[in-house]
């Protein structure tokens, strides 16, 4: 089964937590303590999110992080690509695909895997940090609509 890396998981957790605490600065220590995860890893993840312009930081004793834009404008796909780069379920779905593959010309799964990759990308792009932070109000309508339209295809 497909699985997110810890880097992606922590990035999503951090952004969700910051979104839930809108109107105040959130520290890396607060996030790490709340979830019982490594402070160092959270701090590195927040630095990566800052470099990618998802959050800003304020220094000092009462400093911390806050979102740069509304959580409804940040998709799960954007976050994963920001911390991981573009990833693909199989190598041949990538940009430099065919010529590097040892099965080039004989493979029978490239087209189906490309279709699956597009569907996964669509679902990840349809879900926002806001939906993750407030699932009871969003009810994941965007994901359900993408899923339903892909089944129809």
Backbone as a printed PyTorch tensor [residue, N CA C, xyz], in Angstrom:
tensor([[[  0.8340,  -1.1870,   0.0000],
         [  0.0000,   0.0000,   0.0000],
         [  0.8740,   1.2440,   0.0000]],

        [[  0.3590,   2.3080,  -0.5110],
         [  1.0780,   3.5700,  -0.5190],
         [  1.1320,   4.1240,   0.8910]],

        [[  2.2390,   4.8210,   1.1960],
         [  2.3970,   5.3370,   2.5420],
         [  3.1460,   6.6600,   2.4900]],

        [[  2.6890,   7.6160,   3.3060],
         [  3.3950,   8.8950,   3.4140],
         [  4.6650,   8.7180,   4.2210]],

        [[  5.6730,   9.4930,   3.8910],
         [  6.8930,   9.4950,   4.6880],
         [  6.6280,  10.2590,   5.9830]],

        [[  7.4940,  10.0720,   6.9650],
         [  7.3780,  10.8280,   8.2270],
         [  7.4990,  12.3250,   7.9560]],

        [[  8.3280,  12.6810,   7.0050],
         [  8.5010,  14.0950,   6.6730],
         [  7.1750,  14.7100,   6.2110]],

        [[  6.4790,  14.0290,   5.3160],
         [  5.1710,  14.5120,   4.8460],
         [  4.1440,  14.4820,   5.9670]],

        [[  4.1410,  13.4100,   6.7260],
         [  3.1940,  13.2740,   7.8290],
         [  3.3640,  14.4140,   8.8390]],

        [[  4.5980,  14.6930,   9.2350],
         [  4.8500,  15.7530,  10.2090],
         [  4.5240,  17.1290,   9.6360]],

        [[  4.7610,  17.3220,   8.3530],
         [  4.4270,  18.6050,   7.7230],
         [  2.9180,  18.8330,   7.7590]],

        [[  2.1480,  17.8000,   7.4530],
         [  0.6960,  17.9150,   7.4830],
         [  0.1800,  18.1080,   8.9090]],

        [[  0.7550,  17.3790,   9.8510],
         [  0.3720,  17.5280,  11.2610],
         [  0.6510,  18.9470,  11.7320]],

        [[  1.8290,  19.4620,  11.4030],
         [  2.2120,  20.8040,  11.8470],
         [  1.2960,  21.8640,  11.2590]],

        [[  1.0240,  21.7830,   9.9600],
         [  0.1500,  22.7740,   9.3320],
         [ -1.2770,  22.6780,   9.8660]],

        [[ -1.7480,  21.4730,  10.0890],
         [ -3.0760,  21.2950,  10.6620],
         [ -3.1340,  21.9180,  12.0550]],

        [[ -2.1250,  21.6790,  12.8700],
         [ -2.1000,  22.2100,  14.2290],
         [ -2.0690,  23.7380,  14.2130]],

        [[ -1.2430,  24.2910,  13.3340],
         [ -1.1600,  25.7580,  13.2230],
         [ -2.5100,  26.3170,  12.7650]],

        [[ -3.1560,  25.6400,  11.8160],
         [ -4.4720,  26.0940,  11.3360],
         [ -5.5080,  26.0680,  12.4540]],

        [[ -5.4340,  25.0640,  13.3010],
         [ -6.3760,  24.9510,  14.4120],
         [ -6.1720,  26.0360,  15.4710]],

        [[ -4.9740,  26.6050,  15.4970],
         [ -4.6410,  27.6190,  16.5030],
         [ -4.4480,  28.9830,  15.8470]],

        [[ -5.3150,  29.2710,  14.9000],
         [ -5.2880,  30.5410,  14.1720],
         [ -5.3820,  31.7070,  15.1600]],

        [[ -4.6560,  32.7560,  14.8570],
         [ -4.7100,  33.9460,  15.6860],
         [ -3.6260,  34.0130,  16.7470]],

        [[ -2.7950,  32.9600,  16.8210],
         [ -1.6690,  33.0000,  17.7450],
         [ -0.4960,  32.2450,  17.1510]],

        [[  0.6760,  32.5390,  17.6550],
         [  1.8760,  31.8580,  17.1850],
         [  1.9940,  30.4950,  17.8640]],

        [[  2.4530,  29.5220,  17.1150],
         [  2.6140,  28.1570,  17.6100],
         [  4.0850,  27.7870,  17.5250]],

        [[  4.6450,  27.2520,  18.5880],
         [  6.0630,  26.8860,  18.5930],
         [  6.2590,  25.4310,  18.1640]],

        [[  7.4580,  25.1260,  17.7180],
         [  7.8080,  23.7530,  17.3520],
         [  7.7020,  22.8540,  18.5780]],

        [[  8.1040,  23.3600,  19.7320],
         [  8.0310,  22.5890,  20.9740],
         [  6.5880,  22.2490,  21.3160]],

        [[  5.6950,  23.1950,  21.1360],
         [  4.2710,  22.9540,  21.4170],
         [  3.7370,  21.8200,  20.5480]],

        [[  4.0640,  21.8480,  19.2660],
         [  3.6030,  20.8010,  18.3450],
         [  4.1990,  19.4550,  18.7460]],

        [[  5.5020,  19.4380,  18.9830],
         [  6.1870,  18.1990,  19.3570],
         [  5.6180,  17.6300,  20.6520]],

        [[  5.4160,  18.4830,  21.6430],
         [  4.8620,  18.0250,  22.9230],
         [  3.4300,  17.5170,  22.7690]],

        [[  2.6320,  18.2280,  21.9950],
         [  1.2280,  17.8460,  21.8200],
         [  1.0950,  16.4460,  21.2180]],

        [[  1.9390,  16.1410,  20.2280],
         [  1.8350,  14.8550,  19.5370],
         [  2.8220,  13.8110,  20.0340]],

        [[  3.7230,  14.2060,  20.9420],
         [  4.7170,  13.2610,  21.4540],
         [  5.6910,  12.8140,  20.3840]],

        [[  6.1060,  13.7680,  19.5500],
         [  7.0430,  13.4580,  18.4630],
         [  8.3280,  14.2580,  18.6340]],

        [[  9.3330,  13.9140,  17.8760],
         [ 10.6590,  14.5110,  17.9860],
         [ 10.6460,  16.0210,  17.7170]],

        [[ 11.1080,  16.7860,  18.6950],
         [ 11.2080,  18.2420,  18.5300],
         [ 12.1230,  18.5930,  17.3620]],

        [[ 13.2610,  17.9110,  17.2540],
         [ 14.2310,  18.2130,  16.1980],
         [ 13.6130,  18.0040,  14.8170]],

        [[ 12.8590,  16.9210,  14.6700],
         [ 12.2430,  16.6270,  13.3780],
         [ 11.1420,  17.6410,  13.0640]],

        [[ 10.3660,  18.0160,  14.0800],
         [  9.3340,  19.0290,  13.8840],
         [  9.9780,  20.3540,  13.4870]],

        [[ 11.0500,  20.7320,  14.1780],
         [ 11.7270,  21.9950,  13.8800],
         [ 12.2670,  22.0050,  12.4470]],

        [[ 12.8760,  20.9040,  12.0080],
         [ 13.3820,  20.8090,  10.6340],
         [ 12.2380,  20.8810,   9.6220]],

        [[ 11.1370,  20.2300,   9.9410],
         [  9.9720,  20.2370,   9.0600],
         [  9.4050,  21.6500,   8.9400]],

        [[  9.3220,  22.3600,  10.0610],
         [  8.8200,  23.7310,  10.0330],
         [  9.7470,  24.6420,   9.2310]],

        [[ 11.0420,  24.4130,   9.3250],
         [ 11.9840,  25.2030,   8.5160],
         [ 11.7470,  24.9650,   7.0250]],

        [[ 11.5180,  23.7100,   6.6570],
         [ 11.2370,  23.3930,   5.2450],
         [  9.9360,  24.0580,   4.7950]],

        [[  8.9290,  24.0380,   5.6480],
         [  7.6500,  24.6790,   5.3070],
         [  7.8040,  26.1900,   5.2000]],

        [[  8.7030,  26.7490,   5.9940],
         [  8.9670,  28.1840,   5.9280],
         [  9.6780,  28.5350,   4.6100]],

        [[ 10.6550,  27.7080,   4.2240],
         [ 11.3560,  27.9370,   2.9480],
         [ 10.4060,  27.8650,   1.7660]],

        [[  9.3630,  27.0330,   1.8790],
         [  8.3860,  26.8730,   0.8020],
         [  7.2320,  27.8750,   0.8920]],

        [[  7.3220,  28.7950,   1.8590],
         [  6.3650,  29.9080,   1.9910],
         [  4.9550,  29.4860,   2.4270]],

        [[  4.8690,  28.4080,   3.2130],
         [  3.5870,  28.0350,   3.8010],
         [  3.3800,  28.7450,   5.1340]],

        [[  4.4840,  28.9900,   5.8390],
         [  4.4170,  29.6040,   7.1670],
         [  5.4970,  30.6670,   7.2910]],

        [[  5.3280,  31.5270,   8.2950],
         [  6.3680,  32.4830,   8.6620],
         [  6.6460,  32.2910,  10.1460]],

        [[  7.8180,  32.7560,  10.5600],
         [  8.1570,  32.6320,  11.9760],
         [  8.4540,  33.9920,  12.5540]],

        [[  8.2250,  34.0900,  13.8400],
         [  8.6210,  35.2650,  14.5970],
         [  9.5180,  34.7760,  15.7170]],

        [[ 10.6620,  35.4100,  15.8470],
         [ 11.6500,  35.0190,  16.8440],
         [ 11.2940,  35.5910,  18.2060]],

        [[ 11.9360,  35.0650,  19.2250],
         [ 11.7780,  35.6060,  20.5680],
         [ 11.0980,  34.6380,  21.5080]],

        [[ 11.0080,  35.0500,  22.7710],
         [ 10.4470,  34.1940,  23.8140],
         [  9.0030,  33.8160,  23.5290]],

        [[  8.2480,  34.7110,  22.9580],
         [  6.8510,  34.3980,  22.6390],
         [  6.6660,  34.1810,  21.1420]],

        [[  7.7410,  33.8340,  20.4600],
         [  7.7070,  33.6290,  19.0190],
         [  7.0790,  32.3070,  18.6360]],

        [[  7.0160,  32.0740,  17.3620],
         [  6.4520,  30.8310,  16.8460],
         [  6.1230,  30.9680,  15.3750]],

        [[  5.2480,  30.1170,  14.9160],
         [  4.9030,  30.0400,  13.4950],
         [  3.4290,  30.3250,  13.2860]],

        [[  3.1360,  30.8740,  12.1020],
         [  1.7530,  31.0510,  11.6770],
         [  1.6810,  30.8610,  10.1680]],

        [[  0.4880,  30.5540,   9.6750],
         [  0.2910,  30.3350,   8.2440],
         [  0.4170,  31.6430,   7.4810]],

        [[  0.9640,  31.5570,   6.2820],
         [  1.0680,  32.7280,   5.4120],
         [ -0.1980,  32.9750,   4.5990]],

        [[ -0.9760,  31.9320,   4.3770],
         [ -2.2210,  32.0790,   3.6310],
         [ -3.2950,  31.2280,   4.3000]],

        [[ -4.5360,  31.4110,   3.9320],
         [ -5.6120,  30.6240,   4.5510],
         [ -5.3880,  29.1210,   4.3280]],

        [[ -5.7240,  28.2990,   5.3200],
         [ -5.5290,  26.8570,   5.1740],
         [ -6.3650,  26.2520,   4.0520]],

        [[ -7.4090,  26.9540,   3.6330],
         [ -8.2340,  26.4650,   2.5190],
         [ -7.5110,  26.6040,   1.1770]],

        [[ -6.4030,  27.3300,   1.1580],
         [ -5.6320,  27.5210,  -0.0750],
         [ -4.3820,  26.6370,  -0.1310]],

        [[ -4.2110,  25.7620,   0.8470],
         [ -3.0420,  24.8750,   0.8840],
         [ -3.5310,  23.4410,   0.7230]],

        [[ -3.1480,  22.8150,  -0.3870],
         [ -3.5820,  21.4320,  -0.6110],
         [ -2.5830,  20.4450,  -0.0240]],

        [[ -3.0630,  19.2640,   0.2680],
         [ -2.2030,  18.1900,   0.7620],
         [ -1.1160,  17.8980,  -0.2670]],

        [[ -1.4760,  17.9130,  -1.5260],
         [ -0.4940,  17.6510,  -2.5910],
         [  0.6240,  18.6950,  -2.5620]],

        [[  0.2790,  19.9690,  -2.4010],
         [  1.2990,  21.0190,  -2.3420],
         [  2.2750,  20.7780,  -1.2010]],

        [[  1.7520,  20.3790,  -0.0640],
         [  2.5990,  20.1540,   1.1070],
         [  3.5380,  18.9780,   0.8700]],

        [[  2.9870,  17.8820,   0.3790],
         [  3.8170,  16.6950,   0.1260],
         [  4.9010,  17.0150,  -0.8940]],

        [[  4.5410,  17.6920,  -1.9760],
         [  5.5390,  18.0410,  -2.9900],
         [  6.5680,  19.0300,  -2.4560]],

        [[  6.1600,  19.8950,  -1.5290],
         [  7.0980,  20.8680,  -0.9600],
         [  8.1730,  20.1920,  -0.1210]],

        [[  7.8090,  19.1620,   0.6230],
         [  8.7960,  18.5210,   1.4990],
         [  9.4670,  17.3060,   0.8730]],

        [[  8.8200,  16.6840,  -0.1120],
         [  9.3630,  15.4760,  -0.7330],
         [  9.8800,  15.7000,  -2.1500]],

        [[  9.3870,  16.7280,  -2.8070],
         [  9.5800,  16.8390,  -4.2400],
         [  8.4650,  16.0390,  -4.8950]],

        [[  8.4360,  16.0190,  -6.2110],
         [  7.4000,  15.2460,  -6.9050],
         [  7.7430,  13.7620,  -6.7770]],

        [[  6.7880,  13.0020,  -6.2720],
         [  6.9820,  11.5610,  -6.1380],
         [  5.9660,  10.8380,  -7.0060]],

        [[  6.2940,   9.6210,  -7.3600],
         [  5.4310,   8.8350,  -8.2440],
         [  5.3160,   7.4250,  -7.7000]],

        [[  4.1840,   6.7790,  -7.9710],
         [  3.9730,   5.4350,  -7.4450],
         [  4.8920,   4.4080,  -8.1060]],

        [[  5.2710,   4.6550,  -9.3430],
         [  6.2930,   3.8500, -10.0190],
         [  7.1980,   4.8070, -10.7930]],

        [[  8.4320,   4.4130, -10.9980],
         [  9.3990,   5.3070, -11.6470],
         [  8.9700,   5.7650, -13.0250]],

        [[  8.2930,   4.9110, -13.7630],
         [  7.9570,   5.2700, -15.1470],
         [  6.8710,   6.3420, -15.2410]],

        [[  6.2800,   6.7400, -14.1250],
         [  5.2930,   7.8250, -14.1440],
         [  5.9610,   9.1890, -13.9760]],

        [[  7.2650,   9.2020, -13.7890],
         [  7.9950,  10.4480, -13.5820],
         [  8.3530,  11.1320, -14.8810]],

        [[  9.0070,  12.2740, -14.7520],
         [  9.3670,  13.0780, -15.9150],
         [ 10.4340,  12.4100, -16.7840]],

        [[ 11.3970,  11.7590, -16.1640],
         [ 12.4950,  11.1130, -16.8980],
         [ 12.2600,   9.6120, -16.8900]],

        [[ 11.1410,   9.2080, -17.4110],
         [ 10.6600,   7.8680, -17.1550],
         [ 11.1620,   6.7890, -18.1060]],

        [[ 10.7420,   6.8120, -19.3030],
         [ 10.8640,   5.6670, -20.2050],
         [ 12.2810,   5.1820, -20.4450]],

        [[ 13.1690,   6.0660, -20.7540],
         [ 14.4970,   5.6480, -21.1880],
         [ 15.3410,   5.0550, -20.0680]],

        [[ 15.0280,   5.3780, -18.8100],
         [ 15.7830,   4.8460, -17.6860],
         [ 15.2550,   3.4960, -17.2100]],

        [[ 14.1250,   3.0910, -17.7100],
         [ 13.4780,   1.8650, -17.2370],
         [ 14.0820,   0.6500, -17.9330]],

        [[ 14.4240,  -0.3660, -17.1410],
         [ 14.9930,  -1.5890, -17.7130],
         [ 13.9600,  -2.3770, -18.5200]],

        [[ 12.6760,  -2.0710, -18.3300],
         [ 11.6180,  -2.7820, -19.0610],
         [ 11.0280,  -1.9380, -20.1830]],

        [[ 11.6960,  -0.8380, -20.5360],
         [ 11.1970,   0.0530, -21.5870],
         [ 10.8870,  -0.7430, -22.8570]],

        [[  9.6800,  -0.5780, -23.3610],
         [  9.2570,  -1.2780, -24.5760],
         [  8.5580,  -2.6000, -24.3060]],

        [[  8.6950,  -3.1310, -23.0920],
         [  8.0680,  -4.4130, -22.7560],
         [  7.0430,  -4.2900, -21.6340]],

        [[  7.0410,  -3.1950, -20.9320],
         [  6.1840,  -3.0220, -19.7630],
         [  4.7260,  -2.8410, -20.1730]],

        [[  3.8470,  -3.4730, -19.4360],
         [  2.4170,  -3.3760, -19.7380],
         [  1.6290,  -2.6050, -18.6820]],

        [[  2.3260,  -2.0450, -17.6840],
         [  1.5820,  -1.3460, -16.6310],
         [  1.7940,   0.1690, -16.6290]],

        [[  2.5960,   0.6860, -17.5330],
         [  2.8660,   2.1280, -17.5160],
         [  1.5880,   2.9540, -17.6800]],

        [[  0.7590,   2.6350, -18.6500],
         [ -0.4640,   3.4090, -18.8730],
         [ -1.4200,   3.3000, -17.6900]],

        [[ -1.7280,   2.1000, -17.1880],
         [ -2.6050,   2.0310, -16.0110],
         [ -2.0100,   2.7470, -14.7920]],

        [[ -0.7180,   2.6560, -14.5840],
         [ -0.0880,   3.3270, -13.4480],
         [ -0.1250,   4.8480, -13.6120]],

        [[ -0.0120,   5.3150, -14.8420],
         [ -0.1180,   6.7590, -15.0960],
         [ -1.5230,   7.2680, -14.7830]],

        [[ -2.5200,   6.4740, -15.1240],
         [ -3.9080,   6.8380, -14.8060],
         [ -4.0920,   6.8720, -13.2920]],

        [[ -3.5970,   5.8540, -12.6200],
         [ -3.6890,   5.8040, -11.1670],
         [ -2.9500,   6.9780, -10.5340]],

        [[ -1.7780,   7.3170, -11.0510],
         [ -1.0020,   8.4450, -10.5330],
         [ -1.8000,   9.7410, -10.6390]],

        [[ -2.4430,   9.9620, -11.7810],
         [ -3.2630,  11.1710, -11.9590],
         [ -4.4100,  11.2130, -10.9530]],

        [[ -5.0370,  10.0750, -10.7160],
         [ -6.1470,  10.0220,  -9.7520],
         [ -5.6590,  10.3250,  -8.3370]],

        [[ -4.5400,   9.7570,  -7.9650],
         [ -3.9620,  10.0310,  -6.6390],
         [ -3.6310,  11.5130,  -6.5220]],

        [[ -2.9980,  12.0660,  -7.5420],
         [ -2.6560,  13.4930,  -7.5340],
         [ -3.9120,  14.3580,  -7.4040]],

        [[ -4.9780,  13.9890,  -8.1120],
         [ -6.2330,  14.7460,  -8.0440],
         [ -6.8200,  14.7240,  -6.6330]],

        [[ -6.8160,  13.5640,  -6.0060],
         [ -7.3560,  13.4520,  -4.6450],
         [ -6.5230,  14.2750,  -3.6770]],

        [[ -5.2020,  14.1580,  -3.7560],
         [ -4.3270,  14.9220,  -2.8550],
         [ -4.4730,  16.4230,  -3.0940]],

        [[ -4.6830,  16.8190,  -4.3370],
         [ -4.8590,  18.2380,  -4.6550],
         [ -6.2110,  18.7550,  -4.1940]],

        [[ -7.1870,  17.8640,  -4.0780],
         [ -8.5360,  18.3000,  -3.7040],
         [ -8.7180,  18.4890,  -2.2030]],

        [[ -7.8460,  17.9380,  -1.4050],
         [ -7.9780,  18.0600,   0.0510],
         [ -7.0700,  19.1700,   0.5620]],

        [[ -7.6150,  20.0160,   1.4200],
         [ -6.8580,  21.1480,   1.9510],
         [ -6.5360,  20.9690,   3.4310]],

        [[ -5.6290,  21.8030,   3.8930],
         [ -5.3040,  21.8160,   5.3220],
         [ -6.5430,  22.2000,   6.1290]],

        [[ -7.3660,  23.0840,   5.6010],
         [ -8.6010,  23.4450,   6.2880],
         [ -9.4890,  22.2180,   6.4800]],

        [[ -9.6270,  21.4070,   5.4590],
         [-10.4350,  20.1920,   5.5620],
         [ -9.8500,  19.2200,   6.5800]],

        [[ -8.5360,  19.1730,   6.6600],
         [ -7.9050,  18.3130,   7.6590],
         [ -8.1370,  18.8450,   9.0710]],

        [[ -8.1110,  20.1620,   9.2090],
         [ -8.2770,  20.7710,  10.5250],
         [ -9.7280,  20.7330,  10.9940]],

        [[-10.6480,  20.8410,  10.0630],
         [-12.0740,  20.9090,  10.4060],
         [-12.8850,  19.8980,   9.6050]],

        [[-12.6110,  18.6240,   9.7600],
         [-13.3280,  17.6230,   8.9540],
         [-14.8240,  17.5840,   9.2330]],

        [[-15.2320,  17.9430,  10.4230],
         [-16.6610,  17.8930,  10.7480],
         [-17.4600,  18.9360,   9.9810]],

        [[-16.8280,  20.0290,   9.5640],
         [-17.5480,  21.0360,   8.7890],
         [-17.3820,  20.8280,   7.2930]],

        [[-16.2960,  20.2550,   6.9010],
         [-16.0230,  20.0570,   5.4720],
         [-16.5930,  18.7490,   4.9330]],

        [[-16.5810,  17.7260,   5.7470],
         [-17.0710,  16.3930,   5.3650],
         [-16.3770,  15.8330,   4.1230]],

        [[-15.2090,  16.3740,   3.8210],
         [-14.3960,  15.8820,   2.7060],
         [-15.1500,  15.8570,   1.3710]],

        [[-15.9880,  16.8870,   1.1690],
         [-16.7600,  16.9520,  -0.0770],
         [-15.8720,  16.9200,  -1.3180]],

        [[-14.7640,  17.6070,  -1.2640],
         [-13.9020,  17.6660,  -2.4450],
         [-13.3830,  16.2840,  -2.8110]],

        [[-12.9590,  15.5180,  -1.8250],
         [-12.4370,  14.1840,  -2.1100],
         [-13.5510,  13.2900,  -2.6320]],

        [[-14.7120,  13.3590,  -2.0190],
         [-15.8210,  12.5310,  -2.4570],
         [-16.2110,  12.8500,  -3.9000]],

        [[-16.1920,  14.1170,  -4.2660],
         [-16.5780,  14.4740,  -5.6280],
         [-15.5310,  14.0090,  -6.6410]],

        [[-14.2600,  14.1230,  -6.2860],
         [-13.1990,  13.6320,  -7.1830],
         [-13.3100,  12.1270,  -7.3160]],

        [[-13.5010,  11.4390,  -6.1870],
         [-13.6240,   9.9880,  -6.1930],
         [-14.8070,   9.5470,  -7.0550]],

        [[-15.9370,  10.2010,  -6.8850],
         [-17.1320,   9.8460,  -7.6450],
         [-16.9420,  10.0860,  -9.1340]],

        [[-16.3100,  11.1940,  -9.4980],
         [-16.1110,  11.4730, -10.9240],
         [-15.1030,  10.5010, -11.5440]],

        [[-14.1220,  10.0670, -10.7850],
         [-13.1470,   9.1130, -11.3130],
         [-13.7530,   7.7230, -11.4720]],

        [[-14.6830,   7.3550, -10.6150],
         [-15.3580,   6.0600, -10.7540],
         [-16.2120,   6.0600, -12.0230]],

        [[-16.8230,   7.1990, -12.2960],
         [-17.6670,   7.3210, -13.4810],
         [-16.8530,   7.2030, -14.7710]],

        [[-15.5580,   7.5650, -14.6860],
         [-14.7090,   7.5030, -15.8850],
         [-14.2680,   6.1080, -16.0740]]])
